[in-house]
Amino acid sequence: MVKNFEDLQQVSKEGVDNAMKSFGAVSKASQAIAVEVADYSKKAFEDGSAAFEKLLGVKSLDKAIELQTDYSKTAYEGFVAQATKIGELYADLAKESYKPFESMLAKAK
């Protein structure tokens, strides 16, 4: 009976340790994602403001259309790159949060 209780305590301790490691990984990855989103938002706002200022100084419709087209293309490419980067960060978050439980699940098999 004592051995079973000690085994139960050990398994419980490992479970709590793994949960804390997983929580730490989620916390760290969430912070990285928040920083990336904030940096992208700031850059997108600055780029949009700069494009608007350039647009105000344009003398012809053709030049305005050219500036708007260039800005749209650049903004879209930046968004796609950022979305890819955020997707990779979320994938890493999932892997890192699962990693502490891998050994525990291997033992259960």
C-alpha positions in Angstrom: 0.0 0.0 0.0 2.8 2.4 0.9 4.6 1.7 -2.4 1.4 2.4 -4.3 0.9 5.7 -2.4 4.5 6.7 -3.1 4.0 5.9 -6.8 0.9 8.0 -6.8 2.7 10.9 -5.2 5.5 10.6 -7.7 3.1 10.6 -10.7 1.2 13.6 -9.2 4.4 15.5 -8.6 5.5 14.8 -12.2 2.2 16.0 -13.5 2.3 19.2 -11.6 5.9 19.8 -12.7 5.0 19.2 -16.3 2.0 21.5 -16.0 4.2 24.3 -14.6 6.8 23.8 -17.4 4.0 23.8 -20.0 2.5 27.0 -18.5 5.9 28.6 -18.6 6.3 27.8 -22.3 2.8 29.1 -23.1 3.5 32.3 -21.2 6.9 32.9 -22.9 5.4 32.2 -26.4 2.4 34.4 -25.7 4.7 37.3 -24.8 6.7 36.8 -28.0 3.5 36.8 -30.1 2.2 39.9 -28.3 5.6 41.7 -29.0 5.4 40.7 -32.7 1.8 41.9 -33.1 2.6 45.2 -31.4 5.7 45.8 -33.5 3.8 45.0 -36.7 0.9 47.3 -35.7 3.3 50.1 -35.0 5.2 49.6 -38.3 1.9 49.3 -40.3 0.6 52.5 -38.8 3.8 54.4 -39.6 3.9 53.1 -43.1 0.2 54.1 -43.6 0.8 57.5 -42.3 3.9 58.0 -44.5 1.9 56.9 -47.6 -0.9 59.3 -46.7 1.5 62.2 -46.4 3.0 61.4 -49.8 -0.5 61.1 -51.2 -1.4 64.6 -50.0 1.6 66.1 -51.9 0.7 64.5 -55.2 -0.2 66.8 -58.1 -1.7 64.4 -60.6 -4.2 61.5 -60.5 -1.8 59.1 -62.2 0.8 59.7 -59.6 -1.8 59.2 -56.8 -2.9 55.9 -58.3 0.7 54.8 -58.6 1.5 55.7 -55.0 -1.7 53.9 -53.7 -0.9 50.8 -55.8 2.7 50.7 -54.4 1.5 51.1 -50.9 -1.2 48.5 -51.3 1.3 46.0 -52.7 3.8 46.7 -49.9 1.1 46.5 -47.2 -0.2 43.2 -48.5 3.3 41.6 -48.7 4.1 42.8 -45.2 0.8 41.4 -43.9 1.4 38.0 -45.5 5.0 37.8 -44.1 3.7 38.8 -40.6 0.9 36.3 -40.8 3.3 33.5 -41.7 5.6 34.6 -38.8 2.7 34.6 -36.3 1.6 31.2 -37.6 5.1 29.8 -36.9 5.1 31.3 -33.4 1.7 29.6 -32.7 3.0 26.3 -34.0 6.1 26.6 -31.7 3.8 27.4 -28.8 1.9 24.2 -29.4 5.0 22.1 -29.6 6.7 23.7 -26.6 3.6 23.4 -24.4 3.2 19.7 -25.3 6.8 18.8 -24.8 6.8 18.4 -21.0 4.0 15.8 -21.3 5.7 13.7 -23.9 7.7 11.7 -21.4 4.7 11.2 -19.2 2.6 9.9 -22.1 5.5 7.6 -23.2 5.6 6.0 -19.7 1.8 5.4 -19.8 2.1 3.3 -23.0 
